[in-house]
Amino acid sequence: MQKKLRMMLSVIMGVSLLLGACSNNSSGTNSTAPGEQGAGASNVSQGSGQHTFTFLNYSNPSWPYDQNWKVWEYIKEATGVTLDVQLPAGNLLEDSLSLTVASGDMPDLMWTQSKAIADKFGQQGALVNILEHVDEMPNFKAWMEKYPTETQNVLSADGKMYVFPNEGLGESNRRTWMYREDVFKELNLSPPATWDELYETLKALKAAHPDSYPLTFRSGLRFFYDFSAGFNVPAPVEVTKASIYFDATANEWKYAPIQQEYKEMLGYFNKFYQEGLIPKDFLTIDTKMWQDIVSTNRAFITLDYMGRIDFYNTALRPDNPDFSMQFMAPPAGPGGVQRNAYTATMEEGFMISSKTPKVKEIIKFIDFFYSEEGRKLASWGVEGETYNGSAFIEKYADITDLRKKTGLSTDGTYTWFDFDAHIAVSSPEYKAAYEQSPKYDGEKQALLAFTSEEQQILNTQGDSLNSHRDENIAKFIMGTRSFDDWDKFVDEQKKLGYEQILDIYKKADERAKAAVK
């Protein structure tokens, strides 16, 4: 497969060279020789001069945008570029992007948190096709050869690229099981290795702490792929969409909610619910409620982003020195496989407006981030000022503290990231989790690209299918619908069109495979 992907990239690059030669954006200047590496700061600055690009970015509530962050100064010094940052009127970047594109008055650069958004606006003609400019980006060209899968994953259904791929910081999205080691030791319990052991462990925790909900998670059914992975039913990360996954063993695409293994998982959750081992209002537990339950000794096993290990330990140990949230290996389902869903991915990235007159300058600017020097700066900052060797100079409490104080690894400041920078400011517990977690990785699910017609079906028929799915999964868990109705539920899902949705995924997969033959 890797050989085929590299062949695909060769074709892409050949086409991009031809397109680039015919591009109206060419100024007649000689671009850097293809494949030239380590262009670095001086070359970028000389090629771009001093430029200002308007940039629609995102402000994360956990580390709100700050125009005084050091990272903007570092980027300007390295590239000669100043980013004139605009923020969404509300909290939703997607809404601001839609309004901006509809108005036709777009900034030079835009940040997206979703590849689907990039494909949508790109196919409407609002974004630059990056593949037309690969010959002007020697660092990016080399990066594409090094990361063919990541490159393929950002291609649209029409074979174009509307968002720049990124690699490395997706590790921050890794999700895993975790448990209260101090409470387990107090009760002489061991981390459960199977779901049967999980059930018995939860009962023991409940007996010792009657007011607790030993297994607590947030966002209702949104992250249920975390649990289903242990049952060999790894529904995709975008679980709010169709729960389609590729079964590598069977070599076919499947619809997760109708599988027998999925039913078995729901059977466990039905027992958990009936016996008070999960909250009765699990469907409406939001982040704040979840944090309150975990931090007040009412939950002892959870599943979330791995960074939550440090989040809880840092916040709660001052008042309770024994508090110890630790990584837990995923319990094995009936198939005997200990597996987490693979979530160490990220779709966020830069998009270039088709309206900007500065395409050539922007291309040179972003190419810097795909150089080793660009990766180092985006990850660590400036040597001697923010870091020395493989350690930060200032003592940061955690990643959030680093981001708030410097802006490093915040949206709009990276494309290629060295995750060792995050590990450098993490606790021993997090570092141990980072080392152990990959042992339990499930298979990566392909990021497929859909045509506008296919997307329309997914947005309409797919929504009806998903609503029925979620409603009935909740009923099975809460016992308001009997598992005797399982076959009837499967038939209802069939009538709502899961086979048609499945066919769309199959066709999208066939297109992707055809591109690499």
N, C-alpha and C positions, 0 to 999 in steps of 0.2 A: 504493500500500500504506500509506503514512504517513497518508493521508487516512482510510482505512478504520480504521486503528488509533486515530486520534483520535476517530472516531465511536464505536468500541468503548468508549473511556475515558469519553466523555460518558454512554453508557448505564450503565456501571459506577458512575459518580458519582451519577447520578440514582437508581439502585437503592440505593446506599449511604446517600443522604440519607433515603430512605424507611425503610430498615432502622434507621438511626441514630435516627430519630424514635420508633421502636417499641421500641428497645433497653431492656432492663431495667437496663442499666448507666448510664442517664442519671440524673444527680443533680438535674436541673432547672435547672442553671446555664446561662447563655448561653455558647455556644462562640464562638471568634473568627470573625469574618465570613469566609465562604469566599473564598479567593483573596487574603486579606490576606498580604502578604509581609514578610519581615524581622522576624518577631515578636521574635527575639533573646532574650538571656539573661533580661532583667527580666520579660518576659511569661511565659516558661516557668516561672521561679522562682515568680512570683506565682500562676500557675495550679496548680503542683504542690505548693508549700510545701516543707517538708523531708521527704523520703521515703527509705526504704531498700528496695531491691528485691533479693531473692535471685536469683542469676544463675549458671547452669551454663555455664561458659566453657571455653576450651581453652588449654593452655599449650604453645606451640611449643618443641620442644627447642633450636632455634637462638636463641630469645630467651625463656627461661622466665618465666612469670608472676611479677610482683613487685608486692606490695601497696603498695609505696612509690613506684611510678612516678608521675611528675608528672601524667600524663594523668588519673588518677582524681581528683586534686585539682582539675584544670581543669574536668572534667565536673561535679563537685559545685558548684563556684563558679558555673558557667554555668546549671545546671538545678535546683540544690537537691536533687539525687539522689545518694545513696550506693549503690554497687553492692556487695552482699555476695557476693563471688565464690566459687563452689564449683568445684573442679576434678575431672576424671574420676579414678576410682580407678587406672586404668591409663593407657596412652597413647592409647587409642582413644575419642574423643568419642562415636562412634556407639554403642558398647557401653553407655556410661554413660547415653546418652539412652534407649536401649531399656529398661534396668533402671529408670530413673527414671519413665518413662511407665507401665511395667507395675506399678510399686508404687502409682501413684496419688498419691504424695506428691511433687508437682513444685514446683520453684522458680518464682518469678514470671516470670522470663525465662530463655530457653535459647538457646544459639548452635548453629547447625548449619553444617556444611561441605558439605551436600548438599541440594538442593531436593527430591530424591526422598524423603529422610527426612522433610522437613517435610510433603510431601503425604501420606505414609503415616500419620504421627501425626495430622495434621489431619483426615483422613477418618475416623480412629478417634474423633474428638471430643476429642482431647487439647489442641488448639490453638485459639486465637481466630482467626476469619475477619477479617482486617484490613480487608477491603472494607466491613464493617459500620460502620467508624469513620472513613471518609475525611472525612466532614463535620466531624469534630473535629480534623482535621489539615490546616490551610491550607497549610503549607509542603509537606507530602507531596503534597497535591492538585496544587499547581503543578508539583512535580517530576514527577508522573505525566504531565502534559501535555507536559513538556519531553522526557521519555524514554519514549515509548509502547512501543518495542520491548522495552526492559528491563523495563517493567511487564508486558507480555504474557508474557514469558519466565518469570515467577514464578507465573503463574496455574496452578492445579491442573486436573485433568481435569473436576472438578465446577464449574469456573468461579469458585473461591474463591481466596483468597490467604492462605497460612499462614506465609510467611516474608517479611520486608521485603527488597526488592531493594536492591542497591548498585551504584554506578557509579564508575569511576575507578581503583580499586585493582586491577581486573582486568588493568591494563597490566603489573602485576608478574608475571603468568603468561604473558607473551609469550615464546614459544620461537623460537629461530632457530639457524642454522648459525653456527659460529665457527671460527677457524683461528689457528695460530701464525704470525703475520706475520714474526717474527724468523727462524724456521726456513725459511720460504718464501723470504725475501730471501737467506739464506745459500746456498740451493740454486738461486737464480734461477728460482723457480717463481711462477706467477700463480694466483690463486684460480680454480678451475675454473668455467666458465660452463655446462657441460652434464654429464650423467652419464657420457658417454664420456670427457670431459676429467677428470672426477673419478676414473675408473678409472686413467687414465694417470698422474695426479698421485699417487694412492695408491701406485702401483708405484714411482714415482721416490722417494717418501719411504721406502718399504720398502727400496729398494736402498741408500739412504744410511744408513739406520738399521735393519739387519737384525733387531734384537731388538724392534722396535716393532710396534704395531698401529695404523697411521696413522689409521684411522677407528675410534673407540671411543665407545660410548654405553652408557647404563645401563638397567637394568630390563627387559632382554630385549625382548619384543615390545610392551610396554605403550605406548610412544610411537611405534609404527611409522606412525601417521598423519602424523608429521613428514615422513617420507620419501615416503609415498604421495601427498602433496599435489602434489609435482612431477610426478606422473604423472596428474594430473587425477582422482585417486581419493581425495578428502579425507574419509577415514573420520572419524567423530565423535571428540571429545576423550575421551569415556568408552569407550575402546577395549576395556576389559574386558567391555563389554556388546556387544550386536549392532552389527556394523560397518556401520550403515546411514547413508547420506548422501543429501543432495538435490543432484541434478545440475541446476543452473539452466539450462544450455544445452539439455538434453533435456527440462527441465521435468518430471522424475520422480524418485521415490525409488529408490535402487539399493543393492544389497548389495556392498560393496567387494571382499571376497576372491575373488569369482568373475570379476571383470572382467579382460579381456585386459591392460589396463594394469598391473594388480596383478601379474599373472604376469610381465610384463616387468621390473618392479621386483625381484621375487624372483630373476629371472635374474641381475641385477647382483650381488645379495647372495650368490648361489651362487658367482660368480667371486671376490668379495671373500673369502669363507670359504675356498675351495679354495687361494687364493694367500697366505693369512695376512695379509690387509689389514684384517681385523677379528679380534678375539680368538676363539679356538676355543671358549671358554666364554662367549660373548656372552650366552647365555640367563640366566646366573647372575651377571652383573656387577652388583653393587649400588652404591650411591652411594659408599661408602668405597673400594671397589676401583677404581671409575672415577676418583675423585679421585687415587688413588695413581698410576694409569697416566698420567694427563694431567700431573701435577705432576713426574713423573720422566722426562720427555722420551721417553715411549713411545707417545704419541698426539698428532697434530698437526691433526686435524679432528674436531670433535664437534658435537653438536646438543643444546641444552638451554635452560633458562631464560636469558634474556638477561642477567640479573643475574650470571650466572657469569663474565661478562667481568671485572667488578670483583673477584669472589671470587678468581679465580686471579691476576690481576695484582697485587692488593694483598698477597696472601700470599706470592707467589714472587719479586717484584722485589727485596726486600731482599737475597736471596742471588744473584739473577741479574738485574741491572739491565736486561738486554736482553730479558727475557721479555715477550712481547707477544701476548696473546690478543685477537683483534679480530673484529668482525662480518664475516660472509661472506654474500654474496647467495646464495640457494638455487640449486643447479645445475638447469638445465632438463632435464626428461625428454624422451622422444621427441616429445611434442607441442609442444615448444619454449617451454613456459611456465615462468618462474622464479617459484615460488610456495611460500610457507610455509602450513601449516595455521593458521587463525585461532584463537589460543588466549588472546587478551587478554580473557578473561571470568572471572567469579567467581560462584559459587553461594552463598557464605557469607552468613549474616545472622541477625538477631534473630527469635526466635519467642516468642509470648506464651502462657503456660499458660492453658488454659480454667478452671483451678481457682483462679486468683488473684482476690482481691477488689479488686485495684488496677488493673483494666483502664484506667479513665479516666485515672489518673495516669500509667501507663506510656505510653499513647497520646500524651499531651502531652510526655512526656520524649523519646520517639523522634522526634516531629515536629520537635524542635529540630535534630536532625542533618540534616534536609532543608532547613534554611535556609542562606543564604549564610554567616551567622555560625557555624552549626554545622559547615559544611563547612570553614571556615577553621580552627576550633579543632581538629577531628579530624585535619586535615592538617598544621598548622603549630604548634599550641599557642597560646601567649599572646604577643601582640606586645609587644616590649620585654623579654620574659623568655626566650623561646625563639627568636624571630625578629624581624627588622626588614625591612620591605618584602618582597622575594622571596628572602631569604637567612636561614639559621639563624645565630644569634649564636655558638654553640659550634661548634668544628671537629669534625665527626664523620668517622670513618674511612670509613664506608659506611652503608648502610641498616640493617644488622644492629646496628651500633654505636648508631645513633640509637634503634632500637627498644629495645635493652637498657637504655639510659640514661634514656629518657623514657616508653616505652610507646606512643608515637605510632605509628599504623598497625598496632597489634597487634589480634588478634581481640577483638571485643566493644567496640571504641572508635570505630567508624565505620559509616556507611552510604553517604555521598556523599563522595568523596575527590578532592582536587586532586593529581594525580600530579606536578605540577611540584615538589611538596615532596620527592619521591624524586629527581627529576632534580637538585635543588639540592645534594644530598650525593653525587652520582655523579661519576665520572671523565669526562674529555673523551671517552674511548673509549666509555663507556656512552651518553653524550649523543649521540654521533654515530650509534651503533647505533639509539637510540630514534628518531632523525630518519629513518634509512634504512629500517628494518624495515617500516613500514606500506606502503611502495611495493610490497611483495611479499605483502601479505595475501591469503589465499584468502577465499572467501566465508564469511560467518558461517553456521553451521549452527543451525537452530532448536532451541530447548530445548523438546521436546514433553512434554506431561503425559499420563500413562497412568492408566487406571482400575485398581482393585485386581485385577480379573480379568485385565486385560492384563499388569499387572506380575507376576502369578503365573506366566503363561506365559513371560514374559521371564526370570524367575528359575529356571524349571525347564527347559523346552525350550530356552530361549536358552542356558543354561549348557552343556547337552550340545553344542549347535551350536558354541559358542565354544571348548570344550575340543578338539573335533575340528579346528576351524579352526586353533588355535594349534599343536597337535601336528603337523599336516601342513605348515603354513607353515615350521616349524622343520626338518622333514624335507626340504622342497624346498631350503632354504638350505644345509643340510649335505650334500645329495646322497644321502641315504638313501632318498629317493623320487625317481624320475625325472620330469622334466617331461612325458614321454610319457604319464604317468598324469593329466595335468591335467584332461581331460574326465571321467575317472572320479572325481576329487576333487570336481569341481563337482556330479556326480550324487549323490555321498555327502552333500554339504552340502544338496542339495535334499531328499533322503530324511529328513534330520534336521530339516527344516522351515524353511529360511531364507525360503521364500515366505510362510509364515504369519507369521513375525516381520516381514517386510517389509510385510505387509498391516496389521499392528498400527500400524506407523509411519504408513502412509498414512491410516488412519482417524483417528489422533490429529492428523495434519496437517489433515485435512478438518474436524475439530471446531474447531481453532484458526481456520481460515479462515472457517468459518461464523459464528464469534463476532464477526468484524469486518465482516460484510456489512451 
